[in-house]
Amino acid sequence: MDYILDGLKAALELIFTLDREMLLIATVSLKVSAISTIIATLLGVPFGFVIAIKDFWGKQGVITVLNTLLALPTVVIGLLVYSFISRRGPLGSMGLLYTPWAIVIGQIILAFPVIAALSLSATLGVDKRVRKTALTLGANRLQTAFFVLAEGKFAILAAIIAGFGRVFAEVGVSMMLGGNIRGFTRNITTAIAFETGKGEFALGIALGTILLSVAFLVNILFQHLQRKRA
């Protein structure tokens, strides 16, 4: 029991003194997760919007696949991306493996279905009269899309926040593609696993506290946006 209390005490000391290594690890996590979420948003929101408003053969199948990808394990994504960017893979010459960009690629794949599926749901939830009214008033397709997205903005923001929360707390992609390199690709989740394995509970607890705090704030914001949508 003493080692747990000592670990908590040392963790609080690291947090309040803004330990350099702890901040570096947290910065890597926030930076990589933010970049991957932004790119996944630029891909996922338009994809979900188009799937929602277009009628085409196989639409239900696409939606089913998209919903299935929501449960895709992070280690499977890590394995797939690793096979492409490893030295013997088709993209091996780019030297992406064990870099922050490798993690970004994996996290984009992880966040995309979350943002796309929730954006699709948000678009379907917008009153159909909004689109018809915009077209009646002479709006072109791009303007009409803007009005529909503006109407569902809170739900779409919630989708983006959910995507960020999905990638910020993952460990499989980061460990397999980033390699947990100190000061370069080591983020909060991989550092917690590494430090706990070494028996260094103080830094692990401090990073876990930061991870839980960010997750808590993300969930508060997500619930706030969902209430606004309702």
DARASUL-V765447 format. One line per field, one symbol per residue. ss: DSSP state (h for helix, s for strand, l for the rest). phi: phi as a letter, one per 20 degrees, with the letter a starting at -180 (. if undefined). psi: psi as a letter, one per 40 degrees, with the letter a starting at -180 (. if undefined). A space follows every 10 residues. Layout:
BEGIN
ss: ???
phi: ???
psi: ???
END
This chain:
BEGIN
ss: lhhhhhhhhh hhhhhhlllh hhhhhhhhhh hhhhhhhhhh hhhhhhhhhh hhhlllllhh hhhhhhhhhl lllhhhhhhh hhhhhlllll lhhhlllllh hhhhhhhhhh hhhhhhhhhh hhhhlllhhh hhhhhhllll hhhhhhhhhh hlhhhhhhhh hhhhhhhhll lhhhhhhhll lllllllhhh hhhhhhhhll hhhhhhhhhh hhhhhhhhhh hhhhhhhhhl
phi: .fffffffff ffffffelgf ffffffffgf ffffffffff ffefffffff ffeedbfngf ffffffffff dffffffgff fgfedfgeef dfffmefmcg fffggfffff egffffffff ffffffgfff ffffffenfe ffffffffff fdffffffff ffffffefee cfffffdeml efmccfdfff fffffffene ffffffffff ffffffffff ffffffffff
psi: dddddddddd ddddddefhd dddddddddd dddddddddd dddddddddd ddeihihedd dddddddded ehiddddddd ddddeideid edeefdhfid dddddddddd dddddddddd ddddehhddd ddddddeeia dddddddddd dfdddddddd ddddddddei ddddddddef hhedehaddd dddddddeeg dddddddddd dddddddddd ddddddddd.
END
